[in-house]
Amino acid sequence: MPIDIWFTRSDSVEGIILGAESENALPHQEFMQAMRESMARHGVLSAIRPDGTAWATHAAGSVRAGEPWYAARFVPTGQGRGHGVVSFSLTSRAMPEDVESFLEPALELGRALRCRVFEGWTGVQVTSESLESRLAPGGAWGVGLRSAWTSVRQEMNRRNLAALELPVGGKDEATDFFVWSLGTAEALPPFDELLAPLPGHLQAHAVGDGAVLEDRRNEQGVVRVFPVGPRKVQVWPYWSDVPFATLSGEVLAALERIAGKVGGEELEFCGAPCPPDRLAAIVARSRGLAVDLLEWLTSGAEPATFA
């Protein structure tokens, strides 16, 4: 479930949930225009997605320039009016910092729109007076936010879920969608033989019948490799703090090394046969954001172009 910041002329979160409408409700075009002006003022790059949602990246010149930041959308309640919402993926590798860095721009945007600003996680209004306590190191709000985020991130691999850098359609996780299976004519060798030799930057850790490959340089897992019966092996990401473009590259490299050792008569992607043209298309689209690849796989949407 994404972390949401709401911009509304309702006087409570209940008004948002109930879809309260009034003549004073926020017009759609007014919200989107104010968002565009805020993005331009702060040097934020954005991309409008097929559903009208605006994706934003951190501003040029910041320490995280170009990295995904938030998704802004409008929730209508009728007659072209409603509420604005800016959402952050709870599964993103930098969610707490993303939310915290938006609170000041959120208040600025709220003033421009004559809106109240509510943080959807707790349902509490964000004000200039409460901002300092929310951002205080070791404060209750920040500690709680990080605790929720850590719990979700720790569950990703156990539940075979994939992380999304930006929420899509109110969701910030998906069933793992970068799973490769390789069927072989001969029985698989022991796993230490199947994986060896590993590149110098990787080391393998046995996990059950399979293994997790970890990057020695940052001690982050990157690839999971597990047998599926005596003649098939699955390879897919270990969702960690490593960007998806790096994870996907490590997964594909591991798949290539294994195929070079045992052959690969039957290559499958997410349970379906993967002929060469399909393989090439997926590989080409796996060098950016995970959410871009997911949108292409599910709806045919092309990767976002930020400007």
LINWO-V410086 format. One record per residue. N is the residue number from 1. PSI is psi in radians with two decimals (* if undefined). D_FIRST is the distance of its C-alpha to the first C-alpha in Angstrom with 1 decimal. Layout:
BEGIN
n=<N & N>
psi=<PSI & PSI>
d_first=<D_FIRST & D_FIRST>
END
This chain:
BEGIN
n=<1 & 2 & 3 & 4 & 5 & 6 & 7 & 8 & 9 & 10 & 11 & 12 & 13 & 14 & 15 & 16 & 17 & 18 & 19 & 20 & 21 & 22 & 23 & 24 & 25 & 26 & 27 & 28 & 29 & 30 & 31 & 32 & 33 & 34 & 35 & 36 & 37 & 38 & 39 & 40 & 41 & 42 & 43 & 44 & 45 & 46 & 47 & 48 & 49 & 50 & 51 & 52 & 53 & 54 & 55 & 56 & 57 & 58 & 59 & 60 & 61 & 62 & 63 & 64 & 65 & 66 & 67 & 68 & 69 & 70 & 71 & 72 & 73 & 74 & 75 & 76 & 77 & 78 & 79 & 80 & 81 & 82 & 83 & 84 & 85 & 86 & 87 & 88 & 89 & 90 & 91 & 92 & 93 & 94 & 95 & 96 & 97 & 98 & 99 & 100 & 101 & 102 & 103 & 104 & 105 & 106 & 107 & 108 & 109 & 110 & 111 & 112 & 113 & 114 & 115 & 116 & 117 & 118 & 119 & 120 & 121 & 122 & 123 & 124 & 125 & 126 & 127 & 128 & 129 & 130 & 131 & 132 & 133 & 134 & 135 & 136 & 137 & 138 & 139 & 140 & 141 & 142 & 143 & 144 & 145 & 146 & 147 & 148 & 149 & 150 & 151 & 152 & 153 & 154 & 155 & 156 & 157 & 158 & 159 & 160 & 161 & 162 & 163 & 164 & 165 & 166 & 167 & 168 & 169 & 170 & 171 & 172 & 173 & 174 & 175 & 176 & 177 & 178 & 179 & 180 & 181 & 182 & 183 & 184 & 185 & 186 & 187 & 188 & 189 & 190 & 191 & 192 & 193 & 194 & 195 & 196 & 197 & 198 & 199 & 200 & 201 & 202 & 203 & 204 & 205 & 206 & 207 & 208 & 209 & 210 & 211 & 212 & 213 & 214 & 215 & 216 & 217 & 218 & 219 & 220 & 221 & 222 & 223 & 224 & 225 & 226 & 227 & 228 & 229 & 230 & 231 & 232 & 233 & 234 & 235 & 236 & 237 & 238 & 239 & 240 & 241 & 242 & 243 & 244 & 245 & 246 & 247 & 248 & 249 & 250 & 251 & 252 & 253 & 254 & 255 & 256 & 257 & 258 & 259 & 260 & 261 & 262 & 263 & 264 & 265 & 266 & 267 & 268 & 269 & 270 & 271 & 272 & 273 & 274 & 275 & 276 & 277 & 278 & 279 & 280 & 281 & 282 & 283 & 284 & 285 & 286 & 287 & 288 & 289 & 290 & 291 & 292 & 293 & 294 & 295 & 296 & 297 & 298 & 299 & 300 & 301 & 302 & 303 & 304 & 305 & 306 & 307>
psi=<2.14 & 2.77 & 2.15 & 2.51 & 2.10 & 2.46 & 1.99 & 2.71 & 0.13 & 2.75 & 0.17 & 2.85 & -0.55 & -0.64 & -0.60 & -0.85 & -0.71 & -0.13 & 0.66 & 2.29 & 2.49 & 2.94 & -0.38 & 0.06 & 2.81 & 2.13 & 2.54 & -0.96 & -0.56 & -0.72 & -0.85 & -0.63 & -0.74 & -0.64 & -0.79 & -0.74 & -0.68 & -0.77 & -0.79 & -0.70 & -0.60 & 0.14 & 0.44 & 2.37 & 2.54 & 2.85 & 2.32 & 2.15 & 2.91 & -0.51 & 0.09 & -0.14 & 2.47 & 2.12 & 2.50 & 2.58 & 2.82 & 2.63 & 2.59 & 2.41 & -0.27 & 2.90 & -0.34 & 0.62 & 2.28 & -0.17 & 2.60 & 2.49 & -1.12 & 2.94 & 2.25 & 2.30 & 2.95 & 2.36 & 1.84 & 2.59 & -0.06 & 2.59 & 0.62 & 0.23 & 2.90 & -2.33 & 2.60 & 2.59 & 2.37 & 2.17 & 2.55 & 2.38 & 2.14 & -0.31 & -0.08 & 2.60 & -0.15 & 0.53 & -0.86 & -0.79 & -0.62 & -0.80 & -0.85 & -0.67 & -0.21 & -0.21 & -0.76 & -0.85 & -0.55 & -0.76 & -0.68 & -0.76 & -0.70 & -0.72 & -0.72 & -0.58 & -0.07 & 0.78 & 2.72 & 2.62 & 2.10 & 2.39 & 2.00 & -0.38 & -0.77 & -0.24 & 0.20 & 2.46 & 2.43 & 2.20 & 2.92 & -0.61 & -0.58 & -0.16 & -0.77 & -0.75 & -0.61 & -0.63 & 0.01 & 2.29 & 2.27 & 0.10 & 2.74 & -0.71 & -0.83 & -0.69 & -0.75 & -0.72 & -0.79 & -0.60 & -0.79 & -0.75 & -0.78 & -0.73 & -0.77 & -0.80 & -0.65 & -0.44 & -0.26 & -0.95 & -0.59 & -0.60 & 0.12 & 0.83 & 2.66 & 2.48 & 2.57 & 2.37 & -0.51 & 2.52 & 2.61 & 2.15 & 0.61 & 0.12 & 2.53 & 0.31 & 2.80 & 2.70 & 2.38 & 2.14 & 0.35 & 0.88 & 2.16 & 2.44 & 2.40 & 2.01 & 2.44 & 2.69 & -0.65 & 2.78 & 2.56 & 2.45 & 3.01 & 2.61 & -0.60 & -0.58 & -0.65 & -0.65 & -0.47 & 2.61 & 2.44 & 2.65 & 2.67 & -0.45 & -0.07 & 2.63 & 2.62 & 2.44 & 2.18 & 2.31 & 1.84 & -2.26 & -0.11 & -2.59 & 2.70 & 2.28 & 2.26 & 2.46 & 2.05 & -0.52 & -0.56 & 0.08 & 0.67 & 2.32 & 2.55 & -0.53 & 2.48 & 2.36 & 2.12 & 2.48 & 2.58 & 1.49 & -3.08 & -0.30 & 0.43 & 2.48 & 2.47 & 2.48 & 2.21 & 2.99 & 2.59 & 1.90 & 1.98 & -2.78 & 0.10 & 2.37 & 2.63 & -0.67 & -0.60 & -0.77 & -0.84 & -0.69 & -0.71 & -0.68 & -0.84 & -0.64 & -0.71 & -0.72 & -0.73 & -0.71 & -0.75 & -0.77 & -0.65 & -0.41 & -0.73 & -0.02 & 2.98 & 1.41 & -0.50 & 1.80 & 2.23 & 2.56 & 2.04 & 0.73 & 0.00 & 2.55 & 2.50 & 1.53 & 2.95 & -0.70 & -0.65 & -0.73 & -0.81 & -0.70 & -0.72 & -0.78 & -0.75 & -0.53 & 0.11 & 0.19 & 0.16 & -2.23 & 2.54 & -0.69 & -0.55 & -0.80 & -0.75 & -0.77 & -0.66 & -0.74 & -0.63 & -0.51 & -0.05 & 0.09 & 2.39 & 2.79 & 2.58 & 2.47 & 1.99 & 2.39 & *>
d_first=<0.0 & 3.8 & 6.7 & 9.1 & 12.8 & 14.7 & 18.3 & 20.2 & 23.7 & 22.6 & 23.5 & 20.5 & 16.8 & 18.4 & 20.1 & 17.0 & 15.6 & 19.1 & 19.6 & 22.7 & 25.1 & 28.2 & 30.7 & 29.2 & 25.6 & 24.3 & 25.8 & 23.8 & 26.3 & 26.7 & 23.0 & 23.1 & 26.5 & 25.6 & 22.6 & 25.2 & 27.7 & 25.3 & 24.4 & 28.2 & 29.1 & 27.0 & 27.8 & 24.3 & 24.4 & 22.3 & 22.1 & 21.6 & 19.8 & 21.2 & 18.9 & 19.9 & 16.9 & 18.3 & 17.2 & 18.7 & 20.1 & 21.6 & 25.1 & 28.2 & 30.1 & 27.2 & 26.7 & 23.6 & 25.2 & 23.7 & 20.5 & 17.2 & 16.0 & 13.8 & 13.4 & 15.2 & 15.5 & 17.3 & 16.4 & 19.9 & 21.4 & 24.8 & 27.9 & 26.1 & 24.4 & 21.0 & 18.4 & 17.3 & 13.8 & 13.1 & 9.7 & 9.2 & 7.5 & 6.5 & 8.7 & 11.4 & 14.6 & 15.3 & 12.2 & 14.1 & 17.1 & 15.4 & 14.1 & 17.4 & 19.5 & 18.2 & 19.1 & 22.7 & 22.4 & 20.0 & 22.9 & 25.4 & 23.6 & 23.3 & 27.0 & 27.9 & 26.1 & 27.4 & 23.8 & 22.1 & 19.1 & 16.3 & 13.5 & 10.7 & 9.5 & 13.1 & 14.4 & 17.3 & 19.3 & 19.9 & 23.6 & 26.3 & 27.4 & 24.2 & 23.3 & 25.7 & 24.4 & 20.7 & 22.0 & 24.6 & 24.7 & 23.9 & 22.7 & 20.6 & 17.7 & 17.6 & 18.2 & 15.3 & 12.9 & 14.4 & 14.5 & 10.8 & 10.5 & 13.6 & 12.6 & 9.7 & 12.2 & 14.9 & 13.5 & 13.0 & 16.7 & 17.4 & 15.1 & 16.3 & 13.1 & 13.3 & 11.5 & 11.2 & 12.8 & 11.3 & 8.6 & 10.5 & 10.5 & 7.0 & 5.9 & 6.1 & 8.0 & 11.1 & 14.0 & 16.3 & 18.3 & 21.0 & 23.0 & 26.8 & 29.4 & 33.1 & 35.8 & 39.2 & 42.7 & 43.6 & 41.8 & 39.5 & 41.3 & 40.0 & 36.8 & 38.5 & 40.8 & 38.2 & 36.3 & 39.3 & 40.2 & 36.9 & 36.8 & 37.8 & 34.4 & 32.8 & 33.3 & 32.3 & 31.0 & 31.7 & 28.8 & 30.1 & 32.0 & 30.4 & 29.6 & 27.1 & 28.6 & 28.0 & 29.1 & 31.8 & 31.5 & 28.1 & 27.6 & 24.4 & 24.0 & 24.0 & 25.1 & 25.1 & 28.3 & 29.0 & 31.8 & 31.4 & 34.9 & 38.0 & 37.9 & 34.3 & 31.9 & 28.2 & 27.0 & 23.4 & 21.4 & 20.6 & 17.4 & 18.4 & 18.8 & 21.2 & 20.4 & 19.9 & 23.4 & 24.9 & 23.1 & 24.1 & 27.6 & 28.0 & 26.8 & 29.3 & 32.0 & 31.7 & 31.9 & 35.0 & 36.6 & 36.2 & 37.5 & 40.4 & 41.3 & 41.0 & 40.8 & 38.1 & 39.5 & 36.2 & 33.2 & 30.0 & 26.7 & 23.8 & 26.5 & 28.6 & 31.9 & 31.6 & 35.0 & 36.0 & 34.9 & 31.4 & 31.3 & 32.5 & 30.0 & 27.0 & 28.5 & 29.1 & 25.5 & 24.1 & 25.5 & 22.8 & 19.0 & 17.0 & 15.1 & 18.6 & 19.8 & 17.1 & 17.8 & 21.5 & 21.2 & 19.4 & 21.0 & 23.7 & 22.4 & 24.2 & 22.8 & 22.1 & 25.2 & 24.7 & 27.5>
END
